[in-house]
Amino acid sequence: MNRLSTRKQLGAVIGAVVLVGAGGWVAGSQVHSPADAAAARSAPKAGPVTVAVQRQSLTATVVTTGSVEFDSPEPLSLAGAVGTGTAATAGGEGAEQRVTKAPVSGAEVKEGDVLMTVNGRPVLALQGAVPMYRAMGPGMSGDDVKQLQKALGRLGFEPGGVTGTFGQGTAAAVTGWYTHKGYQAQQPSPDEQQQLGTLQQSVSSAQEALLTTTAAGAGSTHPAPKTGTARSTDGSTDGGTGGSTGSGTDSSTGSGADGSTDSSTDKKVRAIQLKSAQKSLDMANDALSTFQASYGTKVPAGEAVFFPKLPVRLDKVTVKTGDVPSGQIGTVTSSDLVVQAVVPGSDAELLRKGMAVDLTTNRGEKAHGTVAALGADAAAPAPQDGGGQEASAGTATEGAGSETGEGDGGAADASGSNPSAPVQLRISVPDPGPMAGQAGASVKVTIKIGDSDGKVLTVPLAAVRTSADGKARVQVLRGTGVRDVRVTVGLSASGLVEVKPDGAGLKQGDAVVVGK
């Protein structure tokens, strides 16, 4: 065998040995004893979970979601029936009240505008604090008449002064106003015309009866009592008849010395008849005068609606053409925008009227507002037709500052004993900017409730513990152990809280324990 062949054999043997050794090592590394397996599965030795103390500025906020709405929603209804047109029946009210032109949702209503029509008659908008509650016509007085006169003057129809009494000047102004709007002012109904005729006939009949009675008395040789001045002590027919049939020469007997055939009883009867006829005439004249004082141009109860402030916006309309306009017919709002939101009671305790609010639309556009009302004062009227907008109840809190001051207008008692009970929040938006025209849209509401005084030491809320003595403490990792450090807690925000250590036991970068 030559030397080259021997070297090859030696190399092959060495390679085989290496392979066998490697395979044994691999097999050995994959085989574990029961003790090794148990040790591999055991948990590492327990130790505290720590977070480093940081120095930074804190801003505490309350964050929620709100709904953009129009302000001051109020129900809209008519105070009574509209008047009658030229086709009214003799009954005075014509056909059943029906909407002939419905109000238009979203329309702006100004003073003097026609809101809708009923039976072809207008329902007109006026400004005034006293609601319409009755028909107004000649002879009536009151604050409602005064505000009608003011409204007519603002519309350019001078009522002859703001007297509070509906006179001929007011009637003329109402007539001119209706004519300007293309309608006829309400004139006396057929019933009223018939009643006027009846009263006038009563006066004529009473006058005729008085003249007849006076003429009958004029046939006597004794002068008859003057018309309307007949005197009788008590109007009784008891004139004392003893001697009325006697034949003596006394003036109370049947025939006197002057040849008169009138007895004392006859004269008393004629006096009573004259007085009764005069009284009937006076009563008929009084009834006619009273009726005429209220006879003429009127504003029916259903033909005017007074709003405390104009213009207003028709937000919801619940009637359509052909409906009977009974009950609520819609809702009106102002043209101003507000944001309605809901926050938990614990957050509401931190809020005050007048706080600044940042608003963010879904497109990231910004607007600013002010907390206008909290709790019951901020609650919007419940929707009447089931289709109203409701503010979103989903909220998130970024901070719950513990050092906010107490002040008027807060909502500390709005949530009662339940800190999680929802509290209504209304935010005024004087300049809606990008929110204009977005009624019904959702916006993010951010209210800043406090700032730290510059940069302060902060730790996670979970790091603060209250000991048995009621003092706040944090645990600081020192080498292999921990040490309690007493702190004073300040503003909190975003899960962090400001801490002020007693002494120098805590500084930036220290590790505080938040769990184990």
C-alpha positions in Angstrom: 0.0 0.0 0.0 1.5 3.3 -0.9 1.6 6.4 1.3 -1.2 8.3 -0.6 -3.7 5.5 0.0 -2.8 5.4 3.7 -3.5 9.1 4.1 -6.9 8.8 2.4 -7.9 6.0 4.8 -6.8 8.0 7.8 -8.8 11.0 6.7 -11.9 8.9 6.2 -11.6 7.5 9.7 -11.2 10.9 11.3 -14.2 12.3 9.4 -16.3 9.4 10.6 -15.3 10.0 14.2 -16.1 13.7 13.9 -19.6 12.9 12.5 -20.3 10.4 15.2 -19.3 12.9 17.9 -21.4 15.7 16.4 -24.4 13.4 16.2 -23.9 12.4 19.9 -23.7 16.1 20.9 -26.9 16.9 19.0 -28.8 14.0 20.5 -27.5 14.8 24.0 -28.7 18.5 23.7 -32.2 17.3 22.9 -32.5 15.0 25.8 -33.5 16.6 29.2 -33.8 15.1 32.6 -37.1 15.6 34.6 -35.3 18.0 36.8 -34.1 20.1 33.9 -37.7 20.2 32.4 -39.1 21.4 35.7 -36.5 24.1 36.1 -37.2 25.3 32.5 -41.0 25.7 33.3 -40.7 27.5 36.6 -41.5 31.3 36.6 -38.6 33.8 37.1 -38.1 35.2 40.5 -40.8 37.8 41.3 -39.8 41.5 41.3 -41.6 44.9 41.4 -42.9 46.5 38.2 -41.5 50.0 38.0 -41.9 53.2 36.0 -39.5 56.1 35.9 -40.5 59.4 37.5 -40.8 62.2 34.8 -40.8 66.0 34.9 -43.3 67.5 32.5 -46.3 69.9 32.2 -49.9 68.5 32.7 -53.1 69.7 31.2 -56.3 68.2 32.6 -59.3 68.0 30.3 -62.8 66.5 30.0 -63.5 65.0 26.6 -66.8 63.8 25.2 -68.8 63.8 22.0 -71.6 66.2 21.3 -74.3 66.9 18.7 -74.6 70.2 16.9 -78.2 71.6 17.3 -80.1 74.8 16.9 -80.7 76.7 20.2 -83.9 77.4 22.2 -86.3 74.7 20.9 -89.9 75.6 21.7 -93.1 73.8 20.8 -95.4 75.5 18.3 -99.2 75.4 18.5 -102.2 77.6 17.8 -104.1 79.3 20.6 -107.5 78.7 19.0 -109.4 78.6 15.8 -108.8 80.9 12.8 -111.5 83.2 11.7 -114.1 82.8 9.0 -113.9 83.6 5.3 -116.5 84.9 2.9 -117.8 81.3 2.4 -118.6 80.8 6.1 -121.9 79.3 6.9 -124.5 80.9 9.0 -123.0 79.1 12.0 -120.1 81.5 11.9 -117.2 79.1 11.8 -117.6 77.5 8.4 -116.1 74.1 7.7 -113.9 72.1 10.1 -110.5 73.6 10.7 -108.0 72.2 8.2 -104.5 73.1 7.2 -104.5 74.5 3.7 -100.8 75.4 3.6 -98.5 73.6 6.0 -95.4 75.3 7.5 -92.1 74.4 5.9 -89.4 72.8 8.0 -86.2 74.7 8.0 -87.7 78.0 7.0 -86.8 81.2 8.7 -89.7 83.1 10.1 -89.6 86.9 10.6 -92.1 89.3 12.1 -95.2 89.7 10.0 -94.6 86.4 8.0 -97.3 83.9 7.3 -96.4 80.7 9.1 -99.2 78.6 7.5 -102.8 78.9 6.4 -105.9 77.2 7.9 -109.1 77.2 6.0 -107.5 79.7 3.7 -106.9 82.1 6.6 -103.3 83.2 7.6 -101.5 82.4 10.8 -99.1 85.3 11.3 -95.9 85.6 13.3 -95.4 88.6 15.7 -92.9 89.3 18.4 -94.0 89.6 22.0 -93.5 88.0 25.4 -97.2 87.4 26.1 -98.5 84.3 24.3 -101.6 84.6 22.2 -104.5 83.3 24.4 -107.7 84.9 23.1 -109.2 86.7 20.1 -108.5 90.5 20.2 -111.1 93.0 19.0 -112.6 96.4 19.7 -113.0 97.4 23.3 -110.5 94.8 24.7 -107.6 95.9 26.9 -104.5 94.2 28.2 -100.8 93.6 27.7 -101.5 91.4 24.7 -103.3 94.3 23.0 -100.3 96.6 23.8 -97.8 94.2 22.3 -100.1 93.8 19.2 -100.0 97.6 18.8 -96.2 97.7 19.2 -95.9 95.0 16.5 -98.2 96.8 14.1 -96.1 99.9 14.6 -92.9 98.0 13.8 -94.5 96.6 10.7 -95.4 100.2 9.5 -99.1 100.2 10.4 -99.6 102.9 13.0 -102.4 101.9 15.5 -102.9 105.4 16.9 -100.7 104.9 19.9 -99.7 102.1 22.2 -102.6 102.4 24.7 -103.3 98.8 25.5 -106.9 99.3 24.4 -108.2 98.0 21.0 -109.8 101.0 19.4 -110.6 102.2 15.9 -107.0 103.0 15.2 -105.9 99.5 16.1 -108.7 98.1 13.9 -107.6 100.2 11.0 -104.0 99.1 11.4 -105.0 95.4 11.5 -107.0 95.9 8.4 -104.1 97.5 6.6 -101.7 94.8 7.7 -104.0 92.0 6.5 -104.6 93.7 3.2 -100.8 94.1 2.7 -100.4 90.4 3.2 -103.1 89.6 0.7 -105.9 88.7 3.1 -109.0 90.3 4.5 -109.1 91.1 8.1 -111.6 89.2 10.2 -115.0 91.0 10.0 -118.1 90.3 12.1 -119.4 86.8 11.5 -123.0 86.0 10.3 -123.9 85.2 13.9 -122.6 88.6 15.1 -124.3 90.4 12.3 -127.6 88.6 13.2 -127.1 89.5 16.9 -126.5 93.1 16.0 -129.7 93.2 14.1 -131.6 91.6 16.9 -130.3 94.1 19.4 -131.1 97.0 17.1 -134.7 95.6 16.7 -135.0 95.4 20.5 -134.1 99.1 20.8 -136.7 100.0 18.1 -139.4 97.9 19.9 -138.6 99.5 23.2 -138.8 103.0 21.7 -142.1 102.1 20.1 -143.5 100.8 23.4 -142.4 103.9 25.3 -144.1 106.2 22.7 -147.3 104.2 22.8 -147.5 104.3 26.5 -146.7 108.1 26.5 -149.4 108.7 23.9 -152.0 106.7 25.9 -151.3 108.9 28.9 -151.5 112.1 26.9 -155.3 111.5 26.4 -155.9 112.2 30.1 -156.7 115.7 31.3 -153.9 115.2 33.8 -150.4 115.8 32.4 -148.6 112.5 31.6 -145.2 111.8 33.1 -142.2 112.9 31.0 -140.6 110.1 28.9 -138.0 108.4 30.9 -138.7 110.4 34.0 -141.8 108.7 35.4 -141.4 108.6 39.2 -142.7 105.9 41.4 -141.5 105.2 44.9 -140.8 101.5 44.5 -142.4 100.5 41.2 -145.0 98.5 43.1 -148.6 98.2 41.8 -149.9 98.5 45.3 -151.3 102.1 45.2 -153.6 101.8 48.2 -157.1 101.1 46.9 -159.2 102.0 49.9 -161.3 105.0 48.6 -160.6 104.3 45.0 -164.3 103.5 44.4 -165.8 106.1 46.6 -168.0 108.9 45.3 -166.9 111.8 47.6 -165.3 115.0 46.6 -161.9 113.9 47.8 -159.2 114.0 45.0 -158.8 110.2 45.5 -162.4 109.5 44.5 -163.6 108.4 41.0 -164.6 111.9 39.9 -163.0 115.2 41.0 -164.3 118.7 41.1 -162.7 119.4 37.7 -164.7 116.6 36.0 -161.6 114.3 35.5 -162.5 110.6 35.2 -158.9 109.5 36.1 -158.6 107.9 39.5 -155.4 107.9 41.6 -154.9 104.2 40.8 -155.1 104.9 37.1 -152.4 107.6 37.4 -150.1 105.2 39.3 -150.6 102.5 36.8 -149.7 104.8 33.9 -146.6 106.0 35.8 -145.5 102.4 36.3 -146.1 101.6 32.7 -144.0 104.6 31.6 -141.2 103.7 33.9 -141.2 100.1 32.7 -141.2 101.2 29.1 -138.3 103.6 29.8 -136.3 100.9 31.6 -136.8 98.5 28.8 -135.5 101.1 26.3 -132.5 101.8 28.6 -131.6 98.1 28.9 -131.9 97.7 25.1 -129.7 100.7 24.5 -127.1 99.3 27.0 -127.0 95.9 25.4 -126.6 97.4 21.9 -123.8 99.7 23.1 -122.0 96.9 24.8 -122.2 94.7 21.8 -121.2 97.5 19.4 -118.1 98.2 21.6 -116.7 94.8 20.6 -118.2 94.7 17.1 -115.8 95.1 14.2 -112.4 94.0 12.9 -110.7 91.4 15.1 -107.6 89.2 15.3 -108.9 85.6 16.0 -107.0 83.5 18.5 -105.6 81.2 15.9 -104.4 83.8 13.5 -101.4 85.2 15.4 -98.5 83.5 17.2 -96.3 85.6 19.5 -92.6 84.7 19.8 -90.4 86.2 22.5 -87.7 86.7 19.9 -87.6 86.8 16.1 -86.5 85.6 13.7 -87.0 81.9 14.5 -86.4 78.7 12.5 -89.0 76.1 11.9 -87.1 73.0 13.1 -89.7 70.3 13.0 -93.2 70.3 11.5 -95.7 67.6 12.6 -98.7 68.6 10.4 -99.3 68.4 6.7 -101.9 69.9 4.4 -105.3 68.5 5.2 -104.6 67.9 8.9 -106.6 69.3 11.8 -104.2 71.8 13.5 -104.8 70.6 17.0 -102.1 70.3 19.7 -98.5 70.8 18.8 -97.9 71.5 15.1 -94.1 71.7 15.2 -91.0 73.0 16.9 -89.2 76.3 16.4 -85.7 77.2 17.4 -83.4 80.2 17.1 -80.9 80.4 14.3 -78.0 80.1 16.8 -76.1 76.8 17.1 -75.3 75.0 20.3 -73.7 71.7 21.1 -75.6 69.2 23.4 -73.4 66.7 25.1 -73.4 64.3 28.1 -70.7 63.7 30.7 -70.4 61.4 33.7 -71.4 63.1 37.0 -67.8 62.8 38.3 -66.6 64.9 35.3 -69.5 67.3 35.6 -68.4 68.2 39.2 -65.3 69.7 37.6 -67.1 71.9 35.1 -68.4 75.4 35.5 -70.5 77.8 33.4 -68.3 80.0 31.3 -65.5 77.5 30.8 -63.9 77.6 27.3 -64.6 74.6 25.0 -62.7 73.4 22.0 -64.8 71.8 19.3 -63.5 69.5 16.5 -65.5 68.3 13.6 -65.1 64.9 12.0 -63.1 66.6 9.3 -60.7 68.1 11.8 -62.0 71.6 11.6 -61.9 73.7 14.8 -64.4 76.0 16.5 -64.7 77.4 20.0 -67.6 77.6 22.5 -68.5 78.2 26.1 -70.2 76.0 28.7 -73.7 77.6 28.9 -75.6 75.3 31.1 -75.2 72.0 33.1 -77.7 69.5 34.4 -81.4 70.2 34.2 -80.8 73.7 32.9 -79.1 72.2 29.8 -81.6 69.4 29.0 -83.2 69.8 25.6 -87.0 69.3 25.4 -87.9 65.7 24.7 -88.8 65.2 21.0 -92.6 65.1 20.4 -92.5 62.9 17.3 -89.8 60.4 18.3 -87.4 61.8 15.6 -85.5 64.3 17.6 -81.7 64.5 17.8 -80.2 63.2 21.0 -76.7 64.1 22.2 -74.2 61.3 22.2 -73.7 59.7 25.6 -70.3 58.2 24.8 -67.6 60.0 26.8 -64.0 59.8 27.6 -62.2 61.6 30.4 -58.7 62.9 30.0 -58.0 64.0 33.5 -60.0 64.6 36.6 -58.2 67.5 38.3 -58.6 67.4 42.1 -57.7 71.0 42.8 -60.3 72.9 40.7 -62.0 75.6 42.7 -65.7 75.7 43.7 -67.9 78.3 42.2 -71.4 79.3 41.2 -72.9 77.5 38.2 -71.2 74.2 38.7 -72.7 70.8 38.6 -71.5 69.3 41.8 -74.9 68.1 42.8 -76.1 67.3 39.2 -75.2 63.6 39.5 -76.6 63.1 43.0 -75.0 60.3 44.9 -74.0 58.3 41.7 -70.8 59.7 40.3 -71.3 57.8 37.0 -74.8 59.2 36.4 -74.9 61.1 33.1 -75.2 64.9 33.3 -76.5 67.0 30.4 -74.2 69.8 29.0 -75.0 72.6 26.7 -72.3 74.6 24.9 -73.0 77.9 23.2 -71.1 78.6 20.0 -71.2 82.3 19.2 -69.1 81.9 16.0 -69.8 78.4 14.6 -67.4 79.0 11.7 -66.9 75.6 10.0 -69.8 74.1 12.0 -72.4 76.4 10.2 -74.8 74.3 8.3 -73.8 71.1 10.1 -76.8 70.8 12.4 -77.1 67.1 13.5 -73.4 66.4 13.1 -71.2 65.0 15.8 -68.2 66.9 17.2 -65.5 66.2 19.7 -65.8 68.3 22.8 -62.7 69.2 24.8 -62.9 71.3 28.0 -59.6 72.2 29.8 -60.1 72.2 33.5 -56.6 72.9 34.7 -52.9 73.3 34.0 -49.9 72.5 36.2 -47.6 75.3 37.2 -44.9 74.6 34.7 -43.1 71.3 34.6 -43.7 69.1 37.7 -42.8 65.6 38.8 -45.3 63.1 37.6 -46.0 59.4 38.2 -48.7 57.0 37.0 -51.9 57.1 39.0 -51.2 53.4 39.9 -48.0 54.4 41.7 -49.8 56.4 44.4 -51.1 54.5 47.4 -52.9 55.8 50.5 -51.5 54.4 53.8 -53.4 53.8 57.0 -52.8 57.3 58.2 -54.6 58.7 55.1 -51.4 60.1 53.6 -50.4 59.5 50.0 -47.2 57.6 49.3 -45.1 56.1 46.5 -42.7 53.2 46.7 -39.2 54.0 45.2 -36.9 51.2 44.2 -33.6 51.5 46.1 -31.0 48.8 45.2 -32.6 45.5 46.0 -35.4 46.9 48.1 -38.1 49.6 48.1 -38.7 52.6 50.3 -41.9 54.6 51.0 -41.8 58.3 50.2 -44.7 60.5 51.4 -46.0 62.8 48.6 -48.7 65.5 48.1 -50.9 64.8 45.1 -51.7 67.6 42.6 -53.3 67.8 39.2 -54.0 64.6 37.3 -54.3 64.1 33.5 -54.1 61.3 31.0 -53.4 58.6 33.7 -50.6 60.7 35.3 -50.6 62.7 38.5 -48.5 65.5 39.9 -46.6 64.6 43.1 -44.7 66.7 45.5 -42.3 64.7 47.8 -41.8 65.6 51.4 -38.1 66.3 51.4 -35.7 65.1 48.7 -36.8 61.5 48.6 -38.0 61.6 45.0 -36.4 63.0 41.9 -36.7 62.7 38.1 -35.6 59.2 36.8 -36.3 57.4 40.1 -38.1 54.1 39.6 -41.5 54.0 41.3 -43.4 50.7 41.9 -46.7 50.4 39.9 -47.2 46.7 40.5 -45.6 43.4 41.3 
